[in-house]
Amino acid sequence: MNSATIRQPLPGDLAIWFFIYAELAVFGILFIIYAITRQNHPEIFAEAYLHLNRTAGLINTIALISASFFVARSSLFLQWGNSRLTQRNLIYGVLCALVYLAVKLVEYDEAFSAGYDLTTNIFYTLYFSLTIFHFAHVVLGVVILLVMLRNARNGYYQNHSHSGYESGASYWHMVDLVWVVLFPIVYVIH
């Protein structure tokens, strides 16, 4: 058997992959609805685009990509048996995720203070629906990362399979992937 025929299993549990695929399908449907609606109401989307805080969107993109970088590094350190660096990188990942949440809350406050909400027009209905749904996934991701950190501190992964850790990391990377698609669709393409 040559190395080209060896298949690597998906990281984590199969159940997390069903969940990830289901979540990606929901986001995919929302992206399609957004694209079709933008096509049908270009003037509303063009006007709303002028009021988006693209700097906040860029900061959030950097924060989430950085968080994923640190989560990926933590996974490597876990495999190498370095608990201290596993934990440190998870902490950095959580901090980056918290930056995202803080910036997003400031962005929401700015929008609400300017009089924009879910009922303003179809753009804001979709914008808030997409970003609040994603925000909730980031919150869940932070909770998962904190559980992973607690388990790493307690030495759980030294004595058990890394499957739970890999599942949590895979979920986090899905959250980041969704933002990497959401950011250009909402903040860049107009």
MOMOZI-V611414 format. One record per residue. N is the residue number from 1. SS is DSSP state (h for helix, s for strand, l for the rest). Layout:
n:N ss:SS
n:N ss:SS
This chain:
n:1 ss:l
n:2 ss:l
n:3 ss:h
n:4 ss:h
n:5 ss:h
n:6 ss:l
n:7 ss:l
n:8 ss:l
n:9 ss:l
n:10 ss:l
n:11 ss:l
n:12 ss:l
n:13 ss:l
n:14 ss:h
n:15 ss:h
n:16 ss:h
n:17 ss:h
n:18 ss:h
n:19 ss:h
n:20 ss:h
n:21 ss:h
n:22 ss:h
n:23 ss:h
n:24 ss:h
n:25 ss:h
n:26 ss:h
n:27 ss:h
n:28 ss:h
n:29 ss:h
n:30 ss:h
n:31 ss:h
n:32 ss:h
n:33 ss:h
n:34 ss:h
n:35 ss:h
n:36 ss:h
n:37 ss:h
n:38 ss:h
n:39 ss:h
n:40 ss:h
n:41 ss:l
n:42 ss:h
n:43 ss:h
n:44 ss:h
n:45 ss:h
n:46 ss:h
n:47 ss:h
n:48 ss:h
n:49 ss:h
n:50 ss:l
n:51 ss:l
n:52 ss:l
n:53 ss:l
n:54 ss:h
n:55 ss:h
n:56 ss:h
n:57 ss:h
n:58 ss:h
n:59 ss:h
n:60 ss:h
n:61 ss:h
n:62 ss:h
n:63 ss:h
n:64 ss:h
n:65 ss:h
n:66 ss:h
n:67 ss:h
n:68 ss:h
n:69 ss:h
n:70 ss:h
n:71 ss:h
n:72 ss:h
n:73 ss:h
n:74 ss:h
n:75 ss:h
n:76 ss:h
n:77 ss:h
n:78 ss:h
n:79 ss:h
n:80 ss:l
n:81 ss:l
n:82 ss:l
n:83 ss:h
n:84 ss:h
n:85 ss:h
n:86 ss:h
n:87 ss:h
n:88 ss:h
n:89 ss:h
n:90 ss:h
n:91 ss:h
n:92 ss:h
n:93 ss:h
n:94 ss:h
n:95 ss:h
n:96 ss:h
n:97 ss:h
n:98 ss:h
n:99 ss:h
n:100 ss:h
n:101 ss:h
n:102 ss:h
n:103 ss:h
n:104 ss:h
n:105 ss:h
n:106 ss:h
n:107 ss:h
n:108 ss:h
n:109 ss:h
n:110 ss:h
n:111 ss:h
n:112 ss:h
n:113 ss:h
n:114 ss:l
n:115 ss:l
n:116 ss:l
n:117 ss:l
n:118 ss:l
n:119 ss:l
n:120 ss:l
n:121 ss:l
n:122 ss:h
n:123 ss:h
n:124 ss:h
n:125 ss:h
n:126 ss:h
n:127 ss:h
n:128 ss:h
n:129 ss:h
n:130 ss:h
n:131 ss:h
n:132 ss:h
n:133 ss:h
n:134 ss:h
n:135 ss:h
n:136 ss:h
n:137 ss:h
n:138 ss:h
n:139 ss:h
n:140 ss:h
n:141 ss:h
n:142 ss:h
n:143 ss:h
n:144 ss:h
n:145 ss:h
n:146 ss:h
n:147 ss:h
n:148 ss:h
n:149 ss:h
n:150 ss:h
n:151 ss:h
n:152 ss:h
n:153 ss:h
n:154 ss:l
n:155 ss:l
n:156 ss:h
n:157 ss:h
n:158 ss:h
n:159 ss:h
n:160 ss:l
n:161 ss:l
n:162 ss:l
n:163 ss:h
n:164 ss:h
n:165 ss:h
n:166 ss:h
n:167 ss:h
n:168 ss:h
n:169 ss:h
n:170 ss:h
n:171 ss:h
n:172 ss:h
n:173 ss:h
n:174 ss:h
n:175 ss:h
n:176 ss:h
n:177 ss:h
n:178 ss:h
n:179 ss:h
n:180 ss:h
n:181 ss:h
n:182 ss:h
n:183 ss:h
n:184 ss:h
n:185 ss:h
n:186 ss:h
n:187 ss:h
n:188 ss:h
n:189 ss:l
n:190 ss:l
